[in-house]
Amino acid sequence: MSSAAPSRTHEWTGASGDNWVLHQQRLDLMLAAFGDAAIAAADVEPGDHILDIGCGAGATSFALAARTGSEGHVLGVDISPQLIARASADAPADAPVAFRLADAATAAWEPAAADLLFSRFGVMFFDDPVAAFAHMRGALKPGGRLAFACWRTPAENDWVRLPMTAIRDLVTPPVTDPLAPGPFAFADRARIEDILAAAGFADIAIAPFDTVIPYGHGATRAAAIDDAVLLASAVGPLSRALADQPDDIRAKAADAVRATFARQPGESSVLINGAAWIVTAKNS
Ligand SMILES: C[S@@+](CC[C@H](N)C(=O)[O-])C[C@H]1O[C@@H](n2cnc3c(N)ncnc32)[C@H](O)[C@@H]1O
């Protein structure tokens, strides 16, 4: 991404969506523990009707559908046609799950019909988060639940901190507004609370969740490190910092990131620290 950033919608319907499809298995491995923590916090009951917001390729929609049983239902909603196509193609034939291409900030919901609004890292991209959450709350039954995972700061997330530190003498990263729509827009706990309260949610609880992320994957340690460099170069802040760089800088950056990842533990993956918030709330 250059400093003249396109809208987030454009990114997810364009290159970001393509990259998420391409690296879906690596990303699902990286994000699994966060999704599991958010699902545990969501208290899913058999029979629940669930909206999975920003569902991507559908991993959490499938996991939620396994818990609702056939008397419940999961609708995965995403703005990216590529990711909705992948999720629809991968959906088990008998699972109570469907997918819809829509902007969750404005989608037409059946009003007051859902038991749970869920998301794994899909709710930080709204231009007007208060309006978007207020709109999504309209889909919830009275007393219905909200549960999502969102990233804490880049400084607490080594999948960002390590590669960005490794390249700091090679590339000046674009200056970004920490509150702008993007992966870290909900890093500030007080801001999440303010947004959800303004959108009409109650019983807001925000808990830190820290885990060791398996980043990249390979049959050997060397292959795993190469795979982690590939993933960092394709998805996330490093990919955006390198997007407009010439090939020689990109090659030097890859070497620097490889050397950094090689200092981390791990055999079949590079093991690095990840830090998220698990957020729950109720429709007041
Ligand atoms: C970081 S990815 C997470 C994908 C998926 N939840 C996962 O964990 O694999 C963010 C997702 O949110 C989707 N997204 C961004 N803005 C959206 C919006 N306004 N409405 C619906 N989906 C959106 C993107 O297309 C993308 O699939």
The ligand as an ORCA input file, in Angstrom:
! r2SCAN-3c Opt
* xyz 0 1
  C      -8.237     -9.740      8.512
  S      -9.407    -10.473      7.441
  C     -10.123    -11.724      8.499
  C     -10.866    -12.769      7.702
  C     -11.458    -13.923      8.543
  N     -12.375    -13.441      9.551
  C     -10.368    -14.748      9.156
  O     -10.156    -14.644     10.374
  O      -9.716    -15.490      8.409
  C     -10.670     -9.204      7.423
  C     -11.882     -9.585      6.611
  O     -12.872     -8.567      6.794
  C     -13.489     -8.342      5.541
  N     -14.093     -6.999      5.565
  C     -13.464     -5.798      5.651
  N     -14.361     -4.789      5.668
  C     -15.596     -5.372      5.593
  C     -16.928     -4.855      5.560
  N     -17.181     -3.540      5.604
  N     -17.951     -5.747      5.468
  C     -17.713     -7.086      5.405
  N     -16.476     -7.624      5.418
  C     -15.424     -6.777      5.529
  C     -12.356     -8.479      4.534
  O     -12.808     -8.697      3.219
  C     -11.608     -9.675      5.125
  O     -12.087    -10.897      4.635
*
